Amino acid sequence: MGKGGNQGEGATERGAPMPTFSWEEIQKHNLRTDKWLVIDRKVYNITKWSSRHPGGQRVIGHYAGEDATDAFLAFHRDLDFVRKFMKPLLIGELAPEEPSQDHGKNSQITEDFRALRKAAEDMNLFKSNHLFFLVLLAHIIVMESIAWFIIFYFGNGWIPTVITAFVLATSQAQAGWLQHDYGHLSVYKKSTWNHFVHKFIIGHLKGASANWWNHRHFQHHAKPNIFHKDPDVNMLHVFVLGESQPIEYGKKKLKYLPYNHQHEYFFLIGPPLLIPVYFQYQIIMTMIARHDWVDLAWALSYYARFFITYIPFYGILGTVIFLSFIRFLESHWFVWVTQMNHIVMEIDHEPYRDWFSNQLAATCNVEQSFFNDWFSGHLNFQIEHHLFPTMPRHNFHKVAPLVKSLCAKHGIKYQEKPLLRALQDIIRSLKKSGELWLDAYLHK
């Protein structure tokens, strides 16, 4: 037990000596019903408050028993505002003899990364160009208008319908990248404005839920490619990923699917089905289960607009099929872009590394070009995005040299690939994991 013992939530009193704790004591409080974390050497009991955390209780709970300073800085724009909510949760601080980092994390890398972040702030790299994001929104609205005009002018034949579907799939993909910017609070300084525009874009322009996205996506950023913490690597036994999971499944003789062929059936159930089937169902059910009526209203406004626009041309059933085809096309775009940066990287159980090293192990970049930037919504700079989630995407290329320099200093690999190779590596990584599973299944 630390020098001050077990404290209740927000147990410190004004004027009373600040209790001190050891890492050994703090790390015991990493349970679902008992969660402490450390920010700037201050210890906070978040057990009860985590259920009210705007980003969801899971993302903050993933740092229970750990130092969460860098994650805290990464996710929040208005630190003074956020710290007001932290005061009642303060229960003590690290004992003077305790290191700032838990689990033997590299303190020198952490110190250098925070200096890098400070340099980025001094360079105004967290300041957004509002015209940039306005142009992105405008080009989405223009594509929506062009799509309607094609059907209105040329009719609902096969050729105009297919062309329109591709135009709308493109607008949906671009709206997906744009809502991502606002969801990360990277456009406006005030969180309120980011949240409002985020709901408009993801809800009215895409028919999805901002809260669903926040709760899922922030977990991914907090602990990328870590089983049981990153929902993006929860494949529901459909795929085995990385190197450790395939061997674990193989040794246990688990064969929900023939994983040695997963690089082949990926083309059938991965890109085609993620958005039109899995995400579509999950989003709707989540909004209803959580009584998230505001997000549901935004989503329904999208469907109302879409059906009012296209029922006169296709009828009700035809419009449903048309929308499903658009989702089918968008899903391919989304899956290939998002997986080229992550599924090919290290995927494993919690390694307890510093923020910088953890993000570099789970992400890689794709070479910069005007097309690559547009095509991926600047997620070709996945490394920089994961290190600085609130940084406007148009500044990623400016901070990249600083990140490369820090990687070189500490011998950390900074991976950057051509687009085609990055896409091919998805299949290569799935094939490799499948082969590891088969070997363990047959011989272990």
Secondary structure, 3 states (H helix, E strand, C coil): CCCCCCCCCCCCCCCCCCCEECHHHHCCCEECCEEEEEECCEEEECCCHHHHCCCCHHHHHCCCCCECHHHHHHHCCCHHHHHHHHHHHEEEEECCCCCCCCCCCCHHHHHHHHHHHHHHHHCCCCCCCHHHHHHHHHHHHHHHHHHHHHHHHHCCCHHHHHHHHHHHHHHHHHHHHHHHHHHCCCCCCCHHHHHHHHHHHHHHCCCCCHHHHHHHHHHHHHCCCECCCCHHHCCCCCCCCCCHHHHHHHHCCCCCCCHHHHHHHHHHHCCCCHHHHHHHHHHHHHHHHCCCHHHHHHHHHHHHHHHHHHHHHHHHHHHHHHHHHHHHHHHHHHHHHHHCCCCCCCCECCCCCCHHHHHHHHCCEECCCHHHHHHHCCHHHHHHHHHCCCCCHHHHHHHHHHHHHHHHHHCCCCCEECHHHHHHHHHHHHHHHHHHHHHHHHHC
